[in-house]
């Protein structure tokens, strides 16, 4: 999963029961129950089997660790330093199967199961999800076109079974990556622009500070990314793609700083 930065221009509030879905919504800045929340995800993973031209399938273990902090702002660091208390914590391991249908088309079905803990009030929940990703890549002379899709359904249920919620989305993304060009003489870089559409079939419901509830059914996102290919790459150096994007729809504006692939 890509690192990303989210901010609602209207300071939306996420319902408490949904804090575990940060694994799928992405890292960023939110407000929840009248408090500021920052969510950061560390996308650990391990590739058991790598798919290549000879072996058409692969298997990957994903280990996303997601941490949340209440009432913390970046501008507070000079006076208060980094936060010492974690407000929310989730760990949702998963298995991702990778299969090349053709040389250009790859499918990635997945299943996740883990847990989330709200350290502020002691609530705990279990999370599971399943779905499939699809990537189709077609190179032209000066640009490489990629069509990406994700179908996801996730459920969060309290350990005491007192509350549960669902999250479902179908995403379609179009990425246009342009021809590589020299970067600092020794390396190669490339630039891409992309568009993404998000259809929430289990809709997102957000409550604003004035108690007005907003239902998010559809959103669109546009952005760009920039990447560098290191000439002499080692296992210790891997510079991810970086980009900027904006997502709009149903009264919610989201601004993203993306590290890694946009989808």
N, C-alpha and C positions, 0 to 999 in steps of 0.2 A: 504494500500500500504506500502511496505517495504521501510525503509530509505536506500539509497544506494549512493555510491560515484563513479562518472564517471570521467575519464580523457582520452582524445584521445592522443595517443602517437604522433600524427602528428598535434595536436592543431587545430582541425577542427573548423570551424565557422558555427554556426547555422544561418539560414536566419531569419531576424527580424520577419517575419510574423509567424514564428513557435514558438515564445517564450511561447505561451499559452499551447503548447503541453508538457511542462515540467511536467504537472500533470501526464502524462502517460509515459514519458521517465524516470522520477525519479529524485531525488535530486542529485546534483553533481557539478562538476567544468567544465565549458565550456569556449570557447571564441566566442564572437559574434561581428561582425562588427569591428574587430581589437581590441576589449576590452575583458578583463577577466571577466567572469561571474560565480558566484556561485549561485546555486539554492538549496534551502532548503524547504522541504515539511513537514508540520505538519499534520499527518493523523487523524484528529478528526473523530469520528463516534458515532452513537447511535443505539443500537440494540432494535428495537421496539418489535419484536417477535423472540424468540429463538427456533430454531429447535432442537428437541430431539427425543428419541425413540418413544414417544407417538405422538408428533406433527411433522409431516414430513416436514413442511415448516416453513420458517422464513422470516423476513423482516428487513433490515438494512438501515439506513440513513448514507451515507458517506459524510464527510465535509472536503475534503482536501484543506488546505490553503498552497499556494506555493509562496515563496518570492525569488526574484532574486537580486543580488548585482553586479554592474559593478566595474571593476578595484579594486578588493579587494582580497588579498591573506592572508592566515593564518599567514605567516611569518611577515606580517605587524602589527599584533596585539600589540607586545611589544612597537612599536614606535607610532602607530596611534590609537590604541585601536579598539574596535568593530565599524563597519560601522553604521552611523546614518541615512543614506538616502537609502530608498528602490528603486531600479531601476525598477523592474517588480513585478507585484502582480497578482495572479489569485486565484479565488475561484470558484470551480466547484462542487456543491452539486450533489448527485446522490442517486437513490434508487436501492438497490440490493435485489433481491428476491432469497431466498435459498430454494432448494427443494431436498429432498433425494429420488432419483429414487429407490435405494436399500440401504441397510445398509452401503454399501461400496462406493456407487457412488452418488455424489452430483452435481447438476447443479445450477449455479448462474447467471441468466440473469440480466442485469443492464442497466440503462439509466442515463446519466449525462447532466446537463445544467448549465452553469455559464458564467463567464466573466473573462477577463484578461486586465490588464492595464500596458502599458509601461510608467513609470513615467518620463523617460528621455526625450521622445519626444512627449508625450501626446497621442500617439496612444492607442486606445481601441478596443477590439474585444469581440465577443460572441463565446462561445465554446459549442458544444454539441457532445455527443458520445453515442454509444450503442454497445452492444455486449453480450457475454456470456462466463462464466468460467465453467470449468468442472474439478472435482477432483475425482479420483478413488484411494482408499487406500486399500491395501491388506497386512495384517500382516502374516509374516512367523515366524519360531521359533526364529531366531536371528536378523531379519531385517524386517522393514516395508517398503513396496514399495508403492510409490505414483506417479500416472500419472496425470499431470496437463496440461490443455489446456486453451488458451484464444483467442477468436476471437473478434477483436476490430476495429471499424471504428469511427474516430473523424474528425470533421470539425471545422475550425476556420475562422470566417468572420469578417472583420473590421466593426465597428459600422457605418462608412460612406460608407460601401460596396465597398470600393476602392480595397480591396485585400482579397483573401481567399486562404486557403490551406487545404489539406486533409492528414490524417495520418491513415494507416491501417496496421494491423499486425495479423498474426496467429502464436501462440506460442505453443510449445510442450516441456514439462519439465518432467524429470524422476528423482525422489529423492529416495535415499536409506538411511533410518534412522536406525541405529544400536541399539542393545539392551541397555537399560539404565544401568548405573553403579553408585556406590556410589560416592558422591562428597562432600568433607568436612564432611563426616560421616553422617550428618543429612539430606542431600538432595540427589536427583537423577539427573543425567545428561545424555545427549545422544549426539551422533555425527552423522552427515549425510554427504553424498556426492551427488552431483546432476549434471545433464547435461540438457541444455536448447537449443532449436533451435528457431530462430526468422526468419520468412518469411514476408517481407514487401511487400504487394501487392499494396499499395500506397507507392512507394519507398521513402526512406529518401534521401534528397539531401543536401550535405554539401559542403561549399566552403572554400578552404584552403587559407592561407595568400597570396600565389602566384597567387590567382584567379583561381586555378585549381579546378573544380567541381568534387566531388566524389559522386557517386550514390551507396547507400547501399541497397542491395536487400536481402541479407541473412547473418545471423551471428549465431555463436555457442558460448555457454558459459559453462564453467565448474567451479565448486566451492565446498565449504564445509561450513557447519554451525554447531554451537555448542549451546546447550540449557540446562538450569538448571530448574528443577521443585522444587519450594520452598515447603518444607514440610508443614509449617503453612502459607498458602497464605492468604493475605488480599486483600481487594479491592484497597488498596493504594500501594501495591507492586506487580509489574509484570515485571520480567526480560525478555526482548525479546531475541530471538535467535540472534546470531552474527556470521558472516562468511566472507570469502574472496572469490573472483571469478575473472575470466578474461573472457572477451568476444572478439572474433575476427571474422573478415569477411569483404571482399571487401575493404581492405586497412585501416580499422578502428580498433584500439585496445582500449578496454575499461576495466579499472580496477575498481572493485567494493568492497566497504566495506559495507556489508549488515546487517541491523538490522531488525529482524523479519523473516517471512517466505521468502524463496528465490523466490517464485512465487505465 
